[in-house]
Amino acid sequence: MEYVRYIGNFISFFSGLIIIWGVIISAFQFIKNEFSKNSDNEKAMKRGYIRASLGSYILLGLEVLIAADIIDTIAHPELNEIIILIVIVFIRTFISYFLQKEIKEASSH
């Protein structure tokens, strides 16, 4: 079952790449927006879209990370690992729920 742990580690790494990619894209969009000749209202609206976009990358990264944790627990199904997984999934689901809610609010403006 050691190969399952490697798969879990790869997926964890990939989730980090998703979040980093989202940060890079959002940073470029933010800089481009701030130096544009748009009005302050247009810039504020664009920042809302950038924020929603970054949030979606973070949300996707968290969901992929949950999958990695589940795979890692399959590799080592000890009670302690299962309890840790439940806590981690609960925390990440809680964060994901409110992040998704915030993304919807930011997208609707």
C-alpha positions in Angstrom: 0.0 0.0 0.0 3.0 2.3 -0.1 2.2 3.3 -3.7 -1.1 4.6 -2.4 0.8 7.0 -0.1 2.8 8.2 -3.1 -0.4 8.9 -5.0 -1.8 10.8 -2.0 1.4 12.9 -1.8 1.3 13.7 -5.5 -2.3 14.8 -5.2 -1.4 17.0 -2.2 1.4 18.5 -4.2 -1.0 19.1 -7.1 -3.5 20.8 -4.9 -0.8 23.2 -3.8 0.0 23.9 -7.5 -3.6 24.7 -8.1 -3.7 27.3 -5.3 -0.3 28.8 -6.4 -1.5 29.0 -10.0 -4.6 30.8 -8.9 -2.5 33.3 -6.8 -0.3 34.0 -9.8 -3.2 34.5 -12.2 -5.0 36.7 -9.7 -1.9 38.7 -8.9 -1.3 39.5 -12.6 -5.0 40.4 -13.1 -4.9 42.6 -10.0 -1.8 44.5 -11.1 -3.2 44.9 -14.6 -6.5 46.2 -13.1 -4.9 48.6 -10.8 -2.8 50.2 -13.5 -5.7 50.4 -16.0 -7.3 53.6 -16.9 -10.7 52.4 -15.8 -12.8 54.3 -13.3 -12.6 53.5 -9.6 -16.0 51.8 -9.8 -14.9 49.6 -12.7 -11.7 48.7 -10.9 -13.7 47.8 -7.7 -16.0 45.6 -9.8 -13.0 43.9 -11.5 -11.4 43.3 -8.0 -14.6 41.5 -7.0 -14.2 39.2 -10.0 -10.5 38.7 -9.3 -11.4 37.8 -5.7 -14.0 35.4 -6.8 -11.6 33.8 -9.3 -8.9 33.4 -6.6 -11.5 32.0 -4.2 -12.5 29.3 -6.8 -8.8 28.2 -7.2 -8.5 28.0 -3.4 -11.7 26.1 -3.2 -10.6 23.6 -5.8 -7.2 23.2 -4.1 -8.9 22.5 -0.8 -11.2 19.9 -2.4 -8.3 18.2 -4.1 -6.5 18.2 -0.7 -9.4 16.5 0.9 -9.2 13.8 -1.8 -5.5 13.4 -1.0 -6.2 13.0 2.7 -8.8 10.3 2.0 -6.3 8.5 -0.1 -3.6 8.8 2.5 -6.0 7.4 5.1 -6.8 4.4 2.9 -3.0 3.7 2.9 -2.9 3.8 6.7 -6.4 3.1 8.1 -5.5 3.4 11.8 -8.1 4.9 14.2 -5.9 7.9 14.9 -5.5 8.6 11.1 -9.3 8.3 10.6 -10.0 10.7 13.5 -7.5 13.2 12.1 -9.1 12.8 8.6 -12.5 13.5 10.0 -11.3 16.7 11.7 -9.4 17.9 8.6 -12.4 17.2 6.3 -14.7 19.0 8.7 -12.5 22.0 8.9 -11.9 22.1 5.1 -15.5 21.6 4.4 -16.4 24.4 6.7 -13.9 26.7 5.0 -15.1 25.6 1.6 -18.7 26.3 2.4 -18.1 29.9 3.5 -15.6 30.5 0.7 -18.2 29.3 -1.8 -20.8 31.5 -0.2 -18.4 34.5 -0.4 -17.6 33.7 -4.1 -21.3 33.7 -4.9 -21.8 37.1 -3.2 -18.7 38.5 -4.9 -19.9 37.2 -8.3 -23.4 38.6 -7.9 -22.2 42.3 -7.5 
